Amino acid sequence: MSGKLAKAKGFKKSKPGTYLSIGTTLFGAVSVVKQAKKARTEQDTLQLVDAVVSAAAIVTGVALLIRELRRLSDDDVLAD
């Protein structure tokens, strides 16, 4: 495995990497909110359902990332 790839994988499992992932995921919520507003304005039920499912995926993704962040914090405490 190359050094850069190893660093990238290590970053994903780090606190800064997890915070970045949370921010990126939450940034996606902006487009979902816009989609939901547009769907409600146009009374497009299918698009509204899509927005709700997307929002649920974002909530689930953030919850998983927060759990990972807690595990990283627990590992830090155990390492000390």
Biopython code that builds the backbone (N, CA, C, O; Angstrom):
import numpy as np
from Bio.PDB.StructureBuilder import StructureBuilder

atoms = [
    (1, "MET", "N", (0.850, -1.173, 0.000)),
    (1, "MET", "CA", (0.000, 0.000, 0.000)),
    (1, "MET", "C", (0.893, 1.233, 0.000)),
    (1, "MET", "O", (1.873, 1.289, 0.743)),
    (2, "SER", "N", (0.565, 2.217, -0.824)),
    (2, "SER", "CA", (1.389, 3.416, -0.894)),
    (2, "SER", "C", (1.203, 4.262, 0.358)),
    (2, "SER", "O", (0.196, 4.147, 1.057)),
    (3, "GLY", "N", (2.176, 5.103, 0.629)),
    (3, "GLY", "CA", (2.131, 5.947, 1.815)),
    (3, "GLY", "C", (0.962, 6.903, 1.813)),
    (3, "GLY", "O", (0.323, 7.112, 2.844)),
    (4, "LYS", "N", (0.673, 7.495, 0.643)),
    (4, "LYS", "CA", (-0.435, 8.448, 0.563)),
    (4, "LYS", "C", (-1.771, 7.766, 0.815)),
    (4, "LYS", "O", (-2.638, 8.323, 1.489)),
    (5, "LEU", "N", (-1.941, 6.563, 0.278)),
    (5, "LEU", "CA", (-3.184, 5.835, 0.471)),
    (5, "LEU", "C", (-3.364, 5.464, 1.936)),
    (5, "LEU", "O", (-4.469, 5.548, 2.474)),
    (6, "ALA", "N", (-2.288, 5.058, 2.572)),
    (6, "ALA", "CA", (-2.354, 4.705, 3.987)),
    (6, "ALA", "C", (-2.725, 5.932, 4.823)),
    (6, "ALA", "O", (-3.512, 5.830, 5.764)),
    (7, "LYS", "N", (-2.157, 7.091, 4.478)),
    (7, "LYS", "CA", (-2.482, 8.321, 5.195)),
    (7, "LYS", "C", (-3.951, 8.675, 4.995)),
    (7, "LYS", "O", (-4.620, 9.098, 5.938)),
    (8, "ALA", "N", (-4.457, 8.507, 3.773)),
    (8, "ALA", "CA", (-5.862, 8.822, 3.492)),
    (8, "ALA", "C", (-6.782, 7.911, 4.285)),
    (8, "ALA", "O", (-7.782, 8.372, 4.835)),
    (9, "LYS", "N", (-6.467, 6.645, 4.351)),
    (9, "LYS", "CA", (-7.303, 5.716, 5.124)),
    (9, "LYS", "C", (-7.215, 6.042, 6.606)),
    (9, "LYS", "O", (-8.212, 5.948, 7.322)),
    (10, "GLY", "N", (-6.041, 6.421, 7.069)),
    (10, "GLY", "CA", (-5.874, 6.809, 8.467)),
    (10, "GLY", "C", (-6.653, 8.071, 8.793)),
    (10, "GLY", "O", (-7.187, 8.206, 9.895)),
    (11, "PHE", "N", (-6.724, 9.001, 7.839)),
    (11, "PHE", "CA", (-7.456, 10.254, 8.046)),
    (11, "PHE", "C", (-8.943, 9.983, 8.194)),
    (11, "PHE", "O", (-9.615, 10.624, 9.002)),
    (12, "LYS", "N", (-9.464, 9.031, 7.412)),
    (12, "LYS", "CA", (-10.890, 8.707, 7.495)),
    (12, "LYS", "C", (-11.258, 8.215, 8.890)),
    (12, "LYS", "O", (-12.366, 8.470, 9.360)),
    (13, "LYS", "N", (-10.362, 7.529, 9.543)),
    (13, "LYS", "CA", (-10.630, 6.977, 10.869)),
    (13, "LYS", "C", (-10.123, 7.882, 11.980)),
    (13, "LYS", "O", (-10.003, 7.445, 13.124)),
    (14, "SER", "N", (-9.820, 9.146, 11.658)),
    (14, "SER", "CA", (-9.345, 10.092, 12.656)),
    (14, "SER", "C", (-10.481, 11.037, 13.041)),
    (14, "SER", "O", (-11.497, 11.116, 12.351)),
    (15, "LYS", "N", (-10.298, 11.747, 14.145)),
    (15, "LYS", "CA", (-11.317, 12.715, 14.561)),
    (15, "LYS", "C", (-11.517, 13.798, 13.505)),
    (15, "LYS", "O", (-12.659, 14.082, 13.144)),
    (16, "PRO", "N", (-10.437, 14.420, 12.993)),
    (16, "PRO", "CA", (-10.659, 15.449, 11.958)),
    (16, "PRO", "C", (-11.369, 14.881, 10.720)),
    (16, "PRO", "O", (-12.228, 15.545, 10.140)),
    (17, "GLY", "N", (-11.017, 13.675, 10.324)),
    (17, "GLY", "CA", (-11.659, 13.053, 9.170)),
    (17, "GLY", "C", (-13.135, 12.799, 9.416)),
    (17, "GLY", "O", (-13.961, 12.966, 8.518)),
    (18, "THR", "N", (-13.463, 12.397, 10.632)),
    (18, "THR", "CA", (-14.861, 12.147, 10.982)),
    (18, "THR", "C", (-15.647, 13.451, 11.028)),
    (18, "THR", "O", (-16.785, 13.516, 10.563)),
    (19, "TYR", "N", (-15.032, 14.495, 11.594)),
    (19, "TYR", "CA", (-15.699, 15.802, 11.606)),
    (19, "TYR", "C", (-15.931, 16.299, 10.172)),
    (19, "TYR", "O", (-16.986, 16.852, 9.862)),
    (20, "LEU", "N", (-14.954, 16.098, 9.321)),
    (20, "LEU", "CA", (-15.096, 16.502, 7.925)),
    (20, "LEU", "C", (-16.234, 15.732, 7.257)),
    (20, "LEU", "O", (-17.014, 16.304, 6.496)),
    (21, "SER", "N", (-16.324, 14.455, 7.539)),
    (21, "SER", "CA", (-17.407, 13.637, 6.975)),
    (21, "SER", "C", (-18.773, 14.108, 7.466)),
    (21, "SER", "O", (-19.732, 14.151, 6.696)),
    (22, "ILE", "N", (-18.859, 14.462, 8.749)),
    (22, "ILE", "CA", (-20.119, 14.974, 9.290)),
    (22, "ILE", "C", (-20.499, 16.269, 8.587)),
    (22, "ILE", "O", (-21.651, 16.450, 8.193)),
    (23, "GLY", "N", (-19.532, 17.171, 8.428)),
    (23, "GLY", "CA", (-19.797, 18.436, 7.749)),
    (23, "GLY", "C", (-20.239, 18.241, 6.313)),
    (23, "GLY", "O", (-21.174, 18.891, 5.847)),
    (24, "THR", "N", (-19.568, 17.349, 5.618)),
    (24, "THR", "CA", (-19.910, 17.065, 4.225)),
    (24, "THR", "C", (-21.317, 16.483, 4.125)),
    (24, "THR", "O", (-22.091, 16.853, 3.242)),
    (25, "THR", "N", (-21.633, 15.584, 5.023)),
    (25, "THR", "CA", (-22.961, 14.964, 5.028)),
    (25, "THR", "C", (-24.040, 16.002, 5.316)),
    (25, "THR", "O", (-25.080, 16.023, 4.658)),
    (26, "LEU", "N", (-23.791, 16.860, 6.297)),
    (26, "LEU", "CA", (-24.774, 17.891, 6.633)),
    (26, "LEU", "C", (-24.922, 18.909, 5.509)),
    (26, "LEU", "O", (-26.000, 19.472, 5.319)),
    (27, "PHE", "N", (-23.846, 19.148, 4.763)),
    (27, "PHE", "CA", (-23.926, 20.065, 3.631)),
    (27, "PHE", "C", (-24.913, 19.524, 2.592)),
    (27, "PHE", "O", (-25.594, 20.296, 1.916)),
    (28, "GLY", "N", (-24.984, 18.214, 2.471)),
    (28, "GLY", "CA", (-25.942, 17.590, 1.558)),
    (28, "GLY", "C", (-27.379, 17.840, 1.983)),
    (28, "GLY", "O", (-28.289, 17.760, 1.158)),
    (29, "ALA", "N", (-27.596, 18.141, 3.255)),
    (29, "ALA", "CA", (-28.943, 18.409, 3.751)),
    (29, "ALA", "C", (-29.522, 19.669, 3.122)),
    (29, "ALA", "O", (-30.738, 19.793, 2.980)),
    (30, "VAL", "N", (-28.653, 20.606, 2.745)),
    (30, "VAL", "CA", (-29.128, 21.855, 2.126)),
    (30, "VAL", "C", (-29.896, 21.549, 0.840)),
    (30, "VAL", "O", (-30.978, 22.092, 0.615)),
    (31, "SER", "N", (-29.343, 20.691, 0.008)),
    (31, "SER", "CA", (-30.021, 20.364, -1.250)),
    (31, "SER", "C", (-31.299, 19.571, -0.998)),
    (31, "SER", "O", (-32.264, 19.699, -1.751)),
    (32, "VAL", "N", (-31.315, 18.761, 0.042)),
    (32, "VAL", "CA", (-32.527, 17.994, 0.359)),
    (32, "VAL", "C", (-33.642, 18.934, 0.810)),
    (32, "VAL", "O", (-34.804, 18.741, 0.452)),
    (33, "VAL", "N", (-33.290, 19.949, 1.594)),
    (33, "VAL", "CA", (-34.291, 20.924, 2.032)),
    (33, "VAL", "C", (-34.849, 21.680, 0.828)),
    (33, "VAL", "O", (-36.057, 21.898, 0.731)),
    (34, "LYS", "N", (-33.968, 22.076, -0.084)),
    (34, "LYS", "CA", (-34.422, 22.761, -1.311)),
    (34, "LYS", "C", (-35.349, 21.859, -2.125)),
    (34, "LYS", "O", (-36.372, 22.302, -2.647)),
    (35, "GLN", "N", (-34.967, 20.582, -2.222)),
    (35, "GLN", "CA", (-35.775, 19.622, -2.969)),
    (35, "GLN", "C", (-37.157, 19.474, -2.330)),
    (35, "GLN", "O", (-38.168, 19.425, -3.031)),
    (36, "ALA", "N", (-37.196, 19.403, -1.005)),
    (36, "ALA", "CA", (-38.472, 19.246, -0.301)),
    (36, "ALA", "C", (-39.357, 20.476, -0.491)),
    (36, "ALA", "O", (-40.559, 20.351, -0.723)),
    (37, "LYS", "N", (-38.754, 21.670, -0.392)),
    (37, "LYS", "CA", (-39.536, 22.897, -0.593)),
    (37, "LYS", "C", (-40.113, 22.957, -1.997)),
    (37, "LYS", "O", (-41.278, 23.308, -2.187)),
    (38, "LYS", "N", (-39.283, 22.609, -2.984)),
    (38, "LYS", "CA", (-39.748, 22.625, -4.375)),
    (38, "LYS", "C", (-40.877, 21.606, -4.573)),
    (38, "LYS", "O", (-41.869, 21.887, -5.245)),
    (39, "ALA", "N", (-40.709, 20.432, -3.983)),
    (39, "ALA", "CA", (-41.722, 19.385, -4.129)),
    (39, "ALA", "C", (-43.041, 19.815, -3.502)),
    (39, "ALA", "O", (-44.108, 19.547, -4.053)),
    (40, "ARG", "N", (-42.973, 20.478, -2.355)),
    (40, "ARG", "CA", (-44.203, 20.951, -1.704)),
    (40, "ARG", "C", (-44.868, 22.042, -2.521)),
    (40, "ARG", "O", (-46.092, 22.072, -2.650)),
    (41, "THR", "N", (-44.052, 22.948, -3.079)),
    (41, "THR", "CA", (-44.602, 24.026, -3.903)),
    (41, "THR", "C", (-45.302, 23.469, -5.137)),
    (41, "THR", "O", (-46.384, 23.920, -5.513)),
    (42, "GLU", "N", (-44.663, 22.477, -5.761)),
    (42, "GLU", "CA", (-45.212, 21.877, -6.981)),
    (42, "GLU", "C", (-46.202, 20.761, -6.690)),
    (42, "GLU", "O", (-46.775, 20.180, -7.612)),
    (43, "GLN", "N", (-46.404, 20.462, -5.419)),
    (43, "GLN", "CA", (-47.270, 19.366, -4.975)),
    (43, "GLN", "C", (-46.892, 18.053, -5.657)),
    (43, "GLN", "O", (-47.746, 17.302, -6.127)),
    (44, "ASP", "N", (-45.582, 17.803, -5.693)),
    (44, "ASP", "CA", (-45.027, 16.585, -6.310)),
    (44, "ASP", "C", (-44.750, 15.573, -5.199)),
    (44, "ASP", "O", (-43.717, 15.634, -4.531)),
    (45, "THR", "N", (-45.672, 14.655, -5.016)),
    (45, "THR", "CA", (-45.574, 13.685, -3.927)),
    (45, "THR", "C", (-44.347, 12.789, -4.061)),
    (45, "THR", "O", (-43.659, 12.523, -3.076)),
    (46, "LEU", "N", (-44.076, 12.331, -5.261)),
    (46, "LEU", "CA", (-42.946, 11.431, -5.458)),
    (46, "LEU", "C", (-41.622, 12.124, -5.111)),
    (46, "LEU", "O", (-40.752, 11.526, -4.477)),
    (47, "GLN", "N", (-41.480, 13.364, -5.522)),
    (47, "GLN", "CA", (-40.249, 14.097, -5.208)),
    (47, "GLN", "C", (-40.168, 14.379, -3.701)),
    (47, "GLN", "O", (-39.077, 14.381, -3.130)),
    (48, "LEU", "N", (-41.293, 14.611, -3.072)),
    (48, "LEU", "CA", (-41.311, 14.827, -1.631)),
    (48, "LEU", "C", (-40.896, 13.552, -0.892)),
    (48, "LEU", "O", (-40.135, 13.611, 0.074)),
    (49, "VAL", "N", (-41.391, 12.415, -1.343)),
    (49, "VAL", "CA", (-40.990, 11.136, -0.744)),
    (49, "VAL", "C", (-39.486, 10.920, -0.914)),
    (49, "VAL", "O", (-38.814, 10.448, 0.003)),
    (50, "ASP", "N", (-38.964, 11.267, -2.091)),
    (50, "ASP", "CA", (-37.529, 11.144, -2.335)),
    (50, "ASP", "C", (-36.743, 12.019, -1.370)),
    (50, "ASP", "O", (-35.713, 11.595, -0.845)),
    (51, "ALA", "N", (-37.222, 13.239, -1.132)),
    (51, "ALA", "CA", (-36.550, 14.149, -0.203)),
    (51, "ALA", "C", (-36.575, 13.594, 1.223)),
    (51, "ALA", "O", (-35.589, 13.700, 1.951)),
    (52, "VAL", "N", (-37.694, 13.009, 1.614)),
    (52, "VAL", "CA", (-37.812, 12.438, 2.966)),
    (52, "VAL", "C", (-36.861, 11.253, 3.137)),
    (52, "VAL", "O", (-36.205, 11.122, 4.170)),
    (53, "VAL", "N", (-36.789, 10.395, 2.124)),
    (53, "VAL", "CA", (-35.880, 9.249, 2.181)),
    (53, "VAL", "C", (-34.425, 9.727, 2.224)),
    (53, "VAL", "O", (-33.610, 9.180, 2.966)),
    (54, "SER", "N", (-34.111, 10.735, 1.438)),
    (54, "SER", "CA", (-32.756, 11.292, 1.442)),
    (54, "SER", "C", (-32.421, 11.895, 2.804)),
    (54, "SER", "O", (-31.307, 11.731, 3.302)),
    (55, "ALA", "N", (-33.379, 12.586, 3.402)),
    (55, "ALA", "CA", (-33.172, 13.169, 4.727)),
    (55, "ALA", "C", (-32.936, 12.072, 5.767)),
    (55, "ALA", "O", (-32.091, 12.218, 6.650)),
    (56, "ALA", "N", (-33.681, 10.981, 5.658)),
    (56, "ALA", "CA", (-33.482, 9.862, 6.582)),
    (56, "ALA", "C", (-32.081, 9.263, 6.424)),
    (56, "ALA", "O", (-31.447, 8.878, 7.407)),
    (57, "ALA", "N", (-31.614, 9.190, 5.192)),
    (57, "ALA", "CA", (-30.261, 8.675, 4.947)),
    (57, "ALA", "C", (-29.213, 9.602, 5.550)),
    (57, "ALA", "O", (-28.210, 9.139, 6.091)),
    (58, "ILE", "N", (-29.441, 10.902, 5.459)),
    (58, "ILE", "CA", (-28.496, 11.864, 6.044)),
    (58, "ILE", "C", (-28.478, 11.731, 7.560)),
    (58, "ILE", "O", (-27.408, 11.714, 8.169)),
    (59, "VAL", "N", (-29.648, 11.636, 8.169)),
    (59, "VAL", "CA", (-29.733, 11.492, 9.624)),
    (59, "VAL", "C", (-29.022, 10.213, 10.073)),
    (59, "VAL", "O", (-28.269, 10.224, 11.047)),
    (60, "THR", "N", (-29.263, 9.127, 9.365)),
    (60, "THR", "CA", (-28.623, 7.856, 9.699)),
    (60, "THR", "C", (-27.109, 7.952, 9.531)),
    (60, "THR", "O", (-26.355, 7.468, 10.375)),
    (61, "GLY", "N", (-26.669, 8.574, 8.447)),
    (61, "GLY", "CA", (-25.235, 8.732, 8.198)),
    (61, "GLY", "C", (-24.552, 9.548, 9.276)),
    (61, "GLY", "O", (-23.469, 9.188, 9.739)),
    (62, "VAL", "N", (-25.178, 10.645, 9.679)),
    (62, "VAL", "CA", (-24.599, 11.481, 10.745)),
    (62, "VAL", "C", (-24.576, 10.711, 12.063)),
    (62, "VAL", "O", (-23.606, 10.803, 12.816)),
    (63, "ALA", "N", (-25.622, 9.960, 12.344)),
    (63, "ALA", "CA", (-25.656, 9.165, 13.580)),
    (63, "ALA", "C", (-24.520, 8.144, 13.601)),
    (63, "ALA", "O", (-23.879, 7.950, 14.633)),
    (64, "LEU", "N", (-24.272, 7.500, 12.475)),
    (64, "LEU", "CA", (-23.171, 6.537, 12.394)),
    (64, "LEU", "C", (-21.818, 7.231, 12.588)),
    (64, "LEU", "O", (-20.931, 6.695, 13.252)),
    (65, "LEU", "N", (-21.668, 8.412, 12.009)),
    (65, "LEU", "CA", (-20.413, 9.155, 12.154)),
    (65, "LEU", "C", (-20.203, 9.620, 13.595)),
    (65, "LEU", "O", (-19.079, 9.603, 14.098)),
    (66, "ILE", "N", (-21.276, 10.032, 14.252)),
    (66, "ILE", "CA", (-21.169, 10.436, 15.659)),
    (66, "ILE", "C", (-20.780, 9.234, 16.517)),
    (66, "ILE", "O", (-19.976, 9.355, 17.441)),
    (67, "ARG", "N", (-21.353, 8.081, 16.206)),
    (67, "ARG", "CA", (-20.972, 6.872, 16.944)),
    (67, "ARG", "C", (-19.495, 6.569, 16.743)),
    (67, "ARG", "O", (-18.805, 6.198, 17.693)),
    (68, "GLU", "N", (-19.001, 6.723, 15.517)),
    (68, "GLU", "CA", (-17.578, 6.510, 15.231)),
    (68, "GLU", "C", (-16.717, 7.513, 15.996)),
    (68, "GLU", "O", (-15.654, 7.162, 16.508)),
    (69, "LEU", "N", (-17.176, 8.749, 16.072)),
    (69, "LEU", "CA", (-16.451, 9.782, 16.799)),
    (69, "LEU", "C", (-16.360, 9.427, 18.283)),
    (69, "LEU", "O", (-15.318, 9.613, 18.912)),
    (70, "ARG", "N", (-17.457, 8.918, 18.829)),
    (70, "ARG", "CA", (-17.448, 8.490, 20.238)),
    (70, "ARG", "C", (-16.488, 7.325, 20.452)),
    (70, "ARG", "O", (-15.780, 7.277, 21.458)),
    (71, "ARG", "N", (-16.465, 6.394, 19.516)),
    (71, "ARG", "CA", (-15.535, 5.264, 19.629)),
    (71, "ARG", "C", (-14.093, 5.739, 19.589)),
    (71, "ARG", "O", (-13.245, 5.244, 20.332)),
    (72, "LEU", "N", (-13.816, 6.713, 18.704)),
    (72, "LEU", "CA", (-12.462, 7.269, 18.630)),
    (72, "LEU", "C", (-12.095, 7.945, 19.940)),
    (72, "LEU", "O", (-10.955, 7.842, 20.393)),
    (73, "SER", "N", (-13.059, 8.642, 20.559)),
    (73, "SER", "CA", (-12.812, 9.301, 21.853)),
    (73, "SER", "C", (-12.566, 8.274, 22.945)),
    (73, "SER", "O", (-11.690, 8.451, 23.791)),
    (74, "ASP", "N", (-13.349, 7.194, 22.920)),
    (74, "ASP", "CA", (-13.154, 6.122, 23.898)),
    (74, "ASP", "C", (-11.778, 5.477, 23.736)),
    (74, "ASP", "O", (-11.109, 5.163, 24.720)),
    (75, "ASP", "N", (-11.369, 5.286, 22.485)),
    (75, "ASP", "CA", (-10.050, 4.702, 22.214)),
    (75, "ASP", "C", (-8.945, 5.622, 22.715)),
    (75, "ASP", "O", (-7.928, 5.148, 23.222)),
    (76, "ASP", "N", (-9.131, 6.932, 22.580)),
    (76, "ASP", "CA", (-8.143, 7.891, 23.074)),
    (76, "ASP", "C", (-8.010, 7.796, 24.586)),
    (76, "ASP", "O", (-6.899, 7.859, 25.114)),
    (77, "VAL", "N", (-9.122, 7.648, 25.284)),
    (77, "VAL", "CA", (-9.105, 7.554, 26.745)),
    (77, "VAL", "C", (-8.408, 6.268, 27.175)),
    (77, "VAL", "O", (-7.632, 6.258, 28.131)),
    (78, "LEU", "N", (-8.696, 5.182, 26.456)),
    (78, "LEU", "CA", (-8.071, 3.898, 26.802)),
    (78, "LEU", "C", (-6.583, 3.887, 26.495)),
    (78, "LEU", "O", (-5.821, 3.181, 27.156)),
    (79, "ALA", "N", (-6.158, 4.662, 25.496)),
    (79, "ALA", "CA", (-4.754, 4.686, 25.113)),
    (79, "ALA", "C", (-3.913, 5.470, 26.115)),
    (79, "ALA", "O", (-2.709, 5.241, 26.222)),
    (80, "ASP", "N", (-4.534, 6.393, 26.852)),
    (80, "ASP", "CA", (-3.779, 7.208, 27.811)),
    (80, "ASP", "C", (-3.384, 6.437, 29.033)),
    (80, "ASP", "O", (-2.745, 6.987, 29.930)),
]
sb = StructureBuilder()
sb.init_structure("model")
sb.init_model(0)
sb.init_chain("A")
sb.init_seg("    ")
for serial, (resi, resn, name, xyz) in enumerate(atoms, 1):
    if name == "N":
        sb.init_residue(resn, " ", resi, " ")
    sb.init_atom(name, np.array(xyz, "f"), 0.0, 1.0, " ", f" {name:<3s}", serial, name[0])
structure = sb.get_structure()
